Amino acid sequence: MKKAELILFFICLVLISTDSFSQQFWLRQNSPSTKLLTRSFFADSLYGWVIGDSGTIVHTSNSGVNWVLQQSGIDVYALEDIYFLDRNLGWILSNDYLFNGTVILSTTNGGTNWLYSVFPDTALVFTTIYFLNSQTGFLGGYSEKIFKTTNGGINWFGTSFDTASCYAALKKNDFVFSDNMNGFACGGIFDFQGLIWKTADGGLNWISYCLSPEPMQEIKFLGGNRLIAMGGDFEFGAMQLQTTNAGTNWVYENIECFGNATGFDFRTPREVWAALSFSAYFALNLDSMKPATRWECIQTPDDEFIYDVKFPTPTKGWCIGSHGSIFKYNTAVIGINGNTNITVKEFGLEQNYPNPFNPMTKVKFQIPNLSNVRLTIYDVLGREIVILVNEQLKPGIYEAEWNAANYPSGVYFYQLEADDYSATRKMVLLK
């Protein structure tokens, strides 16, 4: 086969494998539940909780090696939102739509025991909860007001909204605060309006912004003045809103993947996964969700409906969804070995060995001074596949190993970036 034909063959392999992309990156975990799972929260890379229908709480304390059921005391209604401040202190929301209204569960021992309380006004329905600290928290949902507590949820009081620009009673879906004073909420209602609410006084007063045709489901603060929210609907698909000036201006985009983005998270500063719920697809962005950048629409493993995705670290991530599904991100990062006893005078990146390879290969590089080092692998289309190294290293010679057992045959590129140095080389995986 001629060289040009070989390259074309590899490109076709990559394109054909797009729908099976998720199978390479997500591995099914043993789940103790078959109920629909909709929300998750990870206090760190070890401790996580997943909630869903019929009062289901699933917990891990060992990075998903084992998942166990916790007893919520609720067996009829769905659990709708969850928030933890650390491994011990957390809250969950549920709604008894017939009699008791919103139920707030709280724990001080990581969910071993849950305390049960009912919001005083049973006519109100709350679906999202957020705490700044052990005393200060917020409730949002189908109400004209966001409610605040300053005594750990013993008492709640309504905050104030501007009513001039948007209809304040639309559902609030998520909160985020950049500090104790500045916060945002996102929400809206299908086929009517998507909104962002903003506070600059610790949540006592909120300003509303009508920004999208469909509701936003989750919002994240990315540092500096940048925030991103995602959502969507059953007709127009997934959407995003983002600001780089703390909410003064927002950019709205349809990302052109079918589904409602009910949860999203950054695996690395560049790689973002969004769960598109009922569509049985993920949306994947490899350029930090910058405006007008490309999203890949990737089928979920086993066509499960995936409702939430979380990455506590770049090498540890989970997504959850229908039929009690829990999937773990399948990273190919194995590790890095180094020798810092050798004097190195300049940066260098060697050819991987062996090359071609199947499925293991090693990449050796050297750095002459203390440096922030990043070693990244890209496919032939320039998409970031995996980060082998992303840390500060001492001067020396290092060797990183990549296991490509879960990747298709093809041409790949690896790039070393350290201080002002950058070098890229090509390698070939042949199976």
C-alpha distance (Angstrom), angle and dihedral (degrees) to the residues before:
residue distance angle dihedral
M1 . . .
K2 3.81 . .
K3 3.79 120.2 .
A4 3.83 94.2 -111.4
E5 3.80 91.2 48.9
L6 3.81 91.1 48.9
I7 3.81 92.3 52.8
L8 3.82 90.9 47.9
F9 3.80 89.5 50.1
F10 3.81 91.3 53.6
I11 3.82 91.9 48.6
C12 3.80 90.2 52.2
L13 3.80 90.2 50.2
V14 3.79 90.9 55.1
L15 3.79 93.2 47.9
I16 3.79 94.2 46.4
S17 3.77 91.5 50.2
T18 3.84 95.2 56.4
D19 3.81 94.5 100.5
S20 3.80 91.2 50.8
F21 3.80 91.7 46.8
S22 3.82 92.2 103.1
Q23 3.80 91.4 54.1
Q24 3.81 88.2 61.9
F25 3.78 94.1 48.7
W26 3.81 104.1 36.8
L27 3.81 126.9 56.2
R28 3.80 122.3 -168.8
Q29 3.80 115.5 -115.2
N30 3.79 127.7 -152.1
S31 3.81 104.8 -94.4
P32 3.82 124.5 -165.0
S33 3.81 91.2 -150.2
T34 3.80 139.1 61.6
K35 3.81 93.9 -167.2
L36 3.80 124.2 112.1
L37 3.82 108.3 -87.8
T38 3.79 115.9 -154.6
R39 3.81 113.0 163.4
S40 3.80 136.1 36.2
F41 3.77 138.7 -176.8
F42 3.81 130.7 -169.0
A43 3.79 120.3 -163.2
D44 3.81 88.3 -167.7
S45 3.80 138.7 -29.7
L46 3.83 92.1 -64.9
Y47 3.80 107.0 38.3
G48 3.80 121.0 60.0
W49 3.81 141.1 151.7
V50 3.80 131.4 -156.7
I51 3.81 124.5 -165.9
G52 3.79 136.1 -169.4
D53 3.79 147.9 130.7
S54 3.81 125.6 -1.8
G55 3.78 95.0 17.9
T56 3.81 93.2 -59.9
I57 3.82 118.9 172.5
V58 3.81 119.0 176.1
H59 3.81 118.8 -173.5
T60 3.79 138.5 -169.9
S61 3.79 127.4 -171.1
N62 3.81 96.8 176.1
S63 3.82 107.5 55.1
G64 3.78 94.2 -83.7
V65 3.78 97.5 -53.6
N66 3.81 85.0 124.5
W67 3.79 130.8 15.8
V68 3.81 119.9 -163.2
L69 3.78 135.2 -176.7
Q70 3.78 120.7 -110.2
Q71 3.79 121.4 -158.0
S72 3.80 113.0 -115.2
G73 3.81 97.3 177.7
I74 3.82 88.3 -124.4
D75 3.80 120.0 101.3
V76 3.82 104.8 161.7
Y77 3.79 109.6 43.8
A78 3.79 130.4 58.3
L79 3.79 121.9 -107.2
E80 3.80 105.8 -123.5
D81 3.81 109.9 -172.2
I82 3.79 140.6 8.4
Y83 3.80 135.5 -164.9
F84 3.82 131.7 178.0
L85 3.79 128.4 -173.3
D86 3.81 92.9 -164.4
R87 3.80 139.7 -24.0
N88 3.81 92.4 -59.7
L89 3.80 112.5 28.7
G90 3.80 116.7 69.9
W91 3.81 148.0 137.2
I92 3.81 136.8 -147.4
L93 3.81 130.3 -166.6
S94 3.79 128.3 -145.0
N95 3.80 134.1 164.0
D96 3.78 130.6 -136.5
Y97 3.77 95.3 -163.0
L98 3.83 94.5 -172.2
F99 3.80 105.5 49.2
N100 3.81 122.8 -9.4
G101 3.81 104.5 35.3
T102 3.80 116.9 -151.9
V103 3.79 118.1 11.5
I104 3.82 119.2 -158.3
L105 3.80 118.0 -157.7
S106 3.80 118.3 -165.0
T107 3.80 133.6 -176.3
T108 3.77 135.8 -171.0
N109 3.82 96.2 -174.9
G110 3.80 104.9 53.8
G111 3.79 95.5 -87.0
T112 3.78 99.4 -52.6
N113 3.80 84.3 121.1
W114 3.79 128.4 17.5
L115 3.81 125.7 -159.2
Y116 3.82 116.0 -143.3
S117 3.82 123.5 -141.9
V118 3.80 134.4 161.6
F119 3.81 125.4 -138.3
P120 3.83 106.9 -112.9
D121 3.82 96.4 -124.8
T122 3.81 103.4 62.6
A123 3.82 91.2 -173.1
L124 3.80 91.4 70.3
V125 3.80 124.2 82.2
F126 3.81 120.0 -153.0
T127 3.80 122.9 -170.6
T128 3.81 105.7 170.7
I129 3.81 133.3 50.7
Y130 3.81 132.1 -173.8
F131 3.82 133.9 175.7
L132 3.80 127.3 -159.9
N133 3.80 91.0 -168.5
S134 3.79 138.2 -21.0
Q135 3.81 92.0 -68.5
T136 3.81 106.9 31.5
G137 3.78 119.9 67.8
F138 3.81 144.6 145.7
L139 3.79 138.2 -138.8
G140 3.82 125.4 -158.6
G141 3.78 136.1 175.6
Y142 3.79 139.1 101.3
S143 3.79 96.0 -5.1
E144 3.77 138.0 102.9
K145 3.79 88.2 -124.2
I146 3.76 139.9 50.7
F147 3.79 109.3 -132.3
K148 3.81 124.3 -139.0
T149 3.79 135.3 -162.0
T150 3.80 127.4 -161.9
N151 3.82 96.8 -179.5
G152 3.77 103.9 57.0
G153 3.82 96.3 -84.9
I154 3.79 99.1 -51.3
N155 3.81 88.8 117.5
W156 3.82 131.7 16.8
F157 3.83 129.1 -163.7
G158 3.79 132.3 -171.2
T159 3.79 120.2 -108.5
S160 3.81 127.6 -146.5
F161 3.82 129.6 -95.3
D162 3.75 134.2 -166.4
T163 3.79 107.9 -121.8
A164 3.80 100.6 -170.6
S165 3.80 101.4 88.5
C166 3.82 110.3 28.4
Y167 3.77 140.2 17.4
A168 3.80 101.7 -93.9
A169 3.82 97.5 -160.3
L170 3.81 94.8 70.6
K171 3.79 115.2 118.4
K172 3.81 119.5 -80.8
N173 3.81 112.2 -142.9
D174 3.81 107.5 177.0
F175 3.80 145.1 5.5
V176 3.78 134.7 -150.3
F177 3.82 131.3 175.1
S178 3.79 126.2 -162.7
D179 3.83 90.6 -163.0
N180 3.78 138.3 -17.4
M181 3.80 93.2 -70.3
N182 3.80 107.5 32.9
G183 3.79 119.1 66.4
F184 3.79 144.1 151.2
A185 3.78 138.2 -154.3
C186 3.78 128.8 -165.3
G187 3.78 132.5 -159.3
G188 3.79 144.7 105.1
I189 3.77 136.4 159.6
F190 3.81 132.9 -81.0
D191 3.81 118.2 -90.3
F192 3.80 91.9 4.8
Q193 3.81 119.5 59.3
G194 3.78 146.4 -23.2
L195 3.79 117.4 -149.1
I196 3.78 145.0 -171.2
W197 3.81 120.5 -156.2
K198 3.80 120.8 -159.3
T199 3.82 133.7 -163.8
A200 3.80 129.5 -173.3
D201 3.82 98.4 178.2
G202 3.77 104.5 61.0
G203 3.79 95.8 -80.2
L204 3.80 99.9 -55.9
N205 3.82 93.1 115.2
W206 3.82 128.5 26.0
I207 3.80 132.8 -164.0
S208 3.81 117.7 -154.3
Y209 3.82 127.3 -142.7
C210 3.81 123.2 -164.8
L211 3.80 102.3 -147.7
S212 3.80 114.8 146.9
P213 3.82 139.9 33.9
E214 3.82 92.8 -122.3
P215 3.82 135.1 38.3
M216 3.80 124.5 -82.8
Q217 3.82 113.6 -130.8
E218 3.82 105.7 -169.7
I219 3.80 135.3 18.4
K220 3.82 130.1 -164.3
F221 3.79 134.1 -167.4
L222 3.82 109.5 -139.6
G223 3.78 100.4 -173.9
G224 3.77 131.4 -91.9
N225 3.78 106.2 37.2
R226 3.81 98.0 -40.8
L227 3.81 123.9 118.4
I228 3.80 130.7 166.9
A229 3.80 130.3 -164.4
M230 3.80 127.7 -173.6
G231 3.79 134.6 -165.0
G232 3.78 139.7 123.4
D233 3.78 142.6 171.0
F234 3.82 145.6 -113.6
E235 3.81 94.9 -87.6
F236 3.81 112.4 34.3
G237 3.80 99.1 30.6
A238 3.79 133.5 -138.1
M239 3.81 121.1 -6.9
Q240 3.78 139.7 -176.6
L241 3.79 139.4 -156.1
Q242 3.77 123.5 -163.5
T243 3.78 140.2 175.0
T244 3.79 132.5 -168.1
N245 3.81 95.8 -171.4
A246 3.81 102.7 57.7
G247 3.78 95.1 -90.2
T248 3.77 102.2 -46.7
N249 3.80 89.6 116.6
W250 3.81 130.1 15.4
V251 3.82 132.1 -161.1
Y252 3.80 116.4 -146.4
E253 3.82 123.1 -156.7
N254 3.78 139.2 171.1
I255 3.81 104.0 -140.1
E256 3.83 93.1 -153.6
C257 3.80 97.4 -122.7
F258 3.81 118.1 119.7
G259 3.79 115.1 -116.8
N260 3.78 144.1 51.9
A261 3.81 114.3 -75.6
T262 3.80 99.2 -134.5
G263 3.81 94.1 165.5
F264 3.81 138.1 10.9
D265 3.78 138.6 172.5
F266 3.82 143.1 177.7
R267 3.80 115.9 -112.1
T268 3.80 89.5 -175.7
P269 3.80 130.1 -2.7
R270 3.82 86.5 -88.7
E271 3.81 105.9 32.4
V272 3.82 117.8 74.5
W273 3.82 128.9 178.5
A274 3.81 122.9 -163.2
A275 3.82 124.5 -167.9
L276 3.82 109.5 -136.3
S277 3.82 97.0 -165.1
F278 3.83 115.2 -156.9
S279 3.82 94.8 23.6
A280 3.85 94.3 67.8
Y281 3.81 89.4 -130.3
F282 3.77 139.1 113.0
A283 3.79 123.9 -146.1
L284 3.81 113.9 -140.5
N285 3.80 125.4 -165.5
L286 3.81 121.7 -173.7
D287 3.79 98.7 -174.7
S288 3.83 104.9 66.7
M289 3.84 92.9 -92.0
K290 3.78 90.6 -76.5
P291 3.81 113.6 172.4
A292 3.82 114.9 -83.0
T293 3.81 93.9 11.5
R294 3.78 121.2 137.0
W295 3.82 124.5 -92.0
E296 3.80 122.0 -158.9
C297 3.82 115.1 -142.5
I298 3.82 104.6 -143.5
Q299 3.78 126.9 -174.0
T300 3.80 115.2 -119.9
P301 3.82 121.8 -118.2
D302 3.81 110.7 -82.6
D303 3.83 88.7 -4.8
E304 3.80 91.0 -80.2
F305 3.80 118.3 165.1
I306 3.82 104.5 -112.7
Y307 3.81 116.3 -157.2
D308 3.79 105.1 173.1
V309 3.82 140.1 21.4
K310 3.81 129.0 -169.9
F311 3.82 134.4 -176.2
P312 3.83 112.7 -169.3
T313 3.82 87.0 175.5
P314 3.84 133.9 5.1
T315 3.81 90.7 -101.3
K316 3.81 98.8 41.0
G317 3.78 121.7 61.9
W318 3.79 140.6 143.7
C319 3.78 138.8 -165.8
I320 3.81 127.3 -166.6
G321 3.79 138.2 -165.5
S322 3.79 148.7 119.1
H323 3.83 125.1 17.1
G324 3.80 91.6 17.2
S325 3.80 90.7 -63.8
I326 3.80 117.8 176.7
F327 3.80 117.5 177.2
K328 3.79 127.3 -174.7
Y329 3.79 123.4 -147.3
N330 3.80 108.8 -106.8
T331 3.78 106.2 -140.9
A332 3.79 121.5 -174.8
V333 3.80 92.7 -151.2
I334 3.78 108.6 123.6
G335 3.78 103.1 167.0
I336 3.76 148.7 -88.2
N337 3.81 131.1 -96.8
G338 3.78 122.6 -159.7
N339 3.79 143.7 -173.8
T340 3.80 111.6 -154.5
N341 3.82 95.4 171.4
I342 3.80 92.9 80.2
T343 3.81 120.6 87.2
V344 3.80 111.1 -123.3
K345 3.81 121.7 -167.8
E346 3.80 101.9 -172.8
F347 3.79 144.6 13.9
G348 3.78 117.0 -89.0
L349 3.80 141.5 173.9
E350 3.80 119.2 -163.3
Q351 3.78 130.4 -156.3
N352 3.78 111.9 -89.2
Y353 3.79 117.6 -105.4
P354 2.94 128.3 -109.0
N355 3.78 100.2 25.3
P356 3.00 120.5 -156.6
F357 3.81 90.7 32.8
N358 3.82 142.5 179.3
P359 2.97 115.8 -137.0
M360 3.83 107.2 -39.4
T361 3.77 128.1 55.2
K362 3.81 137.0 162.2
V363 3.79 130.1 -138.9
K364 3.80 119.0 -157.9
F365 3.80 123.3 -161.9
Q366 3.78 138.9 162.0
I367 3.80 135.1 -146.5
P368 3.84 126.4 -164.8
N369 3.82 99.4 -154.4
L370 3.79 142.3 19.2
S371 3.82 102.8 -63.9
N372 3.77 144.3 166.9
V373 3.81 99.8 -115.4
R374 3.79 129.5 -163.2
L375 3.82 123.7 -178.0
T376 3.79 112.5 -174.6
I377 3.81 134.7 179.1
Y378 3.80 120.8 -145.5
D379 3.79 131.9 -173.0
V380 3.80 123.6 -125.2
L381 3.82 90.6 -87.9
G382 3.78 91.4 57.0
R383 3.80 95.6 -106.4
E384 3.79 116.9 147.3
I385 3.82 107.3 -113.0
V386 3.78 105.7 175.0
I387 3.80 140.5 -17.2
L388 3.79 110.9 -129.8
V389 3.81 96.5 -179.3
N390 3.80 130.3 17.6
E391 3.80 109.4 156.2
Q392 3.80 145.9 87.2
L393 3.81 111.9 -80.4
K394 3.80 134.0 -169.5
P395 3.83 120.5 -123.6
G396 3.79 111.7 -74.7
I397 3.79 147.7 84.1
Y398 3.81 117.9 -61.8
E399 3.78 137.6 -172.8
A400 3.82 124.1 -157.4
E401 3.79 122.5 -167.6
W402 3.80 126.9 -147.7
N403 3.79 125.8 -162.1
A404 3.81 106.8 -158.4
A405 3.81 95.8 179.1
N406 3.80 91.2 123.9
Y407 3.79 96.9 47.1
P408 3.82 129.7 85.3
S409 3.79 124.4 -110.9
G410 3.75 112.9 -87.6
V411 3.77 150.3 99.3
Y412 3.81 115.4 -55.4
F413 3.79 132.9 -178.7
Y414 3.79 128.0 -146.3
Q415 3.80 122.9 -158.7
L416 3.79 130.0 -163.7
E417 3.81 117.5 -155.6
A418 3.82 121.6 -177.3
D419 3.80 125.2 155.3
D420 3.82 104.5 -46.5
Y421 3.81 93.4 -20.5
S422 3.80 123.4 102.8
A423 3.80 130.3 168.3
T424 3.81 133.3 168.2
R425 3.80 131.7 -162.7
K426 3.80 135.6 -180.0
M427 3.80 128.8 -122.3
V428 3.81 135.0 178.7
L429 3.79 128.0 -137.2
L430 3.83 111.7 -156.9
K431 3.81 120.1 -176.9
